[in-house]
Amino acid sequence: MLVLSILTFNESEYTKVSINPLNARELFLYFSKVLFKGMKLSNSFKGSLRTFTYFMASGTHSMLKGINYVELYGNEPSEIERVFAIYTNVIELDGNGIVINDEYAQKRATDYLHSYYDSTFIVQPEFEDWEIELH
């Protein structure tokens, strides 16, 4: 049996781990533990999400002027859920966890809500399936 040896650096020491490369599940579990150990949301993302949430909850989002979307809270929660799904699906972070497209993510999310209230509003570009997907 062929064994794959991986040298990892963890907390100031190197560790040699032997994994059977034919066992995909074992390999996946190992890398999940190593790569995602203690992974947390970046402060940049938390700040962007908090700010977006504030303006959505207060009814003062600048991209939704003139639209009384706050009435959806409690009445149409699935529409608000979709707005936040779009925002979190579209937002991108760089390798350091810094948000790189906050304004675009907000625009895509608020465009959805705008089109909900105004049937003449055309979302450009049209939403792709991955943007509106609920996870």
C-alpha positions in Angstrom: 0.0 0.0 0.0 1.3 3.4 -1.0 1.3 6.0 1.8 1.4 9.7 1.4 3.5 11.5 3.9 2.7 15.2 4.6 4.9 17.5 6.5 2.8 20.2 8.2 3.7 23.2 10.3 1.5 23.6 13.3 2.0 25.8 16.3 5.8 26.2 15.9 6.5 22.5 15.2 6.5 20.3 12.2 4.4 17.1 12.1 4.7 14.2 9.7 1.4 12.6 8.9 0.9 9.4 6.9 -2.3 9.1 4.9 -3.4 6.4 2.5 -4.0 8.5 -0.7 -6.6 6.0 -1.9 -8.8 6.9 1.1 -10.3 10.2 -0.1 -12.4 10.5 3.1 -9.4 10.2 5.3 -7.5 12.8 3.2 -10.5 15.2 3.3 -10.9 14.9 7.0 -7.2 15.6 7.6 -7.2 18.7 5.4 -10.4 19.9 6.9 -8.9 19.8 10.4 -5.6 21.4 9.3 -6.8 24.1 6.9 -10.0 25.1 8.7 -8.9 24.7 12.3 -10.2 27.7 14.2 -11.3 29.6 11.1 -13.3 32.7 12.0 -14.9 35.5 10.1 -12.6 38.4 9.4 -13.2 41.7 11.1 -13.5 43.2 7.6 -16.4 40.9 6.8 -18.0 41.3 10.2 -17.9 45.1 9.8 -19.4 44.9 6.3 -22.2 42.6 7.4 -22.9 44.7 10.5 -23.1 47.9 8.4 -25.3 46.3 5.8 -27.6 44.9 8.5 -27.9 48.2 10.2 -29.0 50.0 7.0 -31.4 47.2 6.1 -33.0 47.1 9.5 -33.3 50.8 9.9 -34.9 51.4 6.5 -32.2 53.9 5.6 -30.2 52.0 2.9 -29.1 54.6 0.3 -29.7 52.2 -2.5 -33.4 51.8 -1.5 -34.4 55.4 -1.2 -38.2 55.8 -1.5 -38.9 52.1 -0.9 -40.5 51.2 2.4 -39.0 47.8 2.6 -39.0 47.7 6.5 -42.6 46.5 6.2 -41.3 43.2 5.0 -39.9 42.3 8.4 -42.4 40.1 10.0 -44.6 40.0 7.0 -42.4 38.6 4.2 -39.3 37.2 6.1 -38.4 35.0 3.1 -37.7 38.1 1.0 -35.4 39.5 3.6 -33.8 36.1 3.9 -33.1 36.2 0.1 -31.6 39.7 0.4 -29.1 38.5 3.0 -28.4 35.3 1.0 -27.6 37.3 -2.1 -25.3 39.6 -0.1 -23.4 36.8 1.5 -23.2 34.8 -1.7 -21.8 37.7 -3.7 -19.4 39.2 -1.2 -15.8 38.3 -1.8 -12.7 38.4 0.5 -9.1 38.5 -0.4 -6.6 36.0 1.0 -6.3 38.1 4.2 -10.1 38.2 4.8 -10.5 41.8 3.6 -13.8 42.5 1.8 -13.1 43.5 -1.8 -16.5 44.1 -3.2 -18.8 45.3 -0.5 -20.6 47.9 -2.6 -21.3 45.4 -5.4 -22.6 42.8 -2.9 -24.9 45.4 -1.4 -26.1 46.5 -4.9 -26.9 43.0 -5.9 -28.9 42.4 -2.7 -30.7 45.7 -2.8 -31.5 45.3 -6.6 -33.4 42.1 -5.6 -35.5 44.0 -3.1 -36.0 46.9 -5.5 -37.3 44.5 -8.2 -39.6 43.0 -5.6 -41.3 46.3 -5.1 -41.1 47.7 -8.6 -41.9 45.3 -11.4 -40.5 47.7 -14.0 -37.1 47.7 -12.3 -34.7 45.6 -14.4 -31.8 43.9 -12.6 -28.7 44.1 -14.7 -27.1 41.7 -15.1 -29.8 39.1 -14.3 -29.2 37.1 -11.2 -27.4 33.8 -11.7 -28.6 30.8 -9.7 -25.6 30.8 -7.3 -26.3 34.4 -6.3 -29.8 33.7 -5.1 -29.2 30.3 -3.6 -30.1 29.7 0.0 -27.5 27.6 2.0 
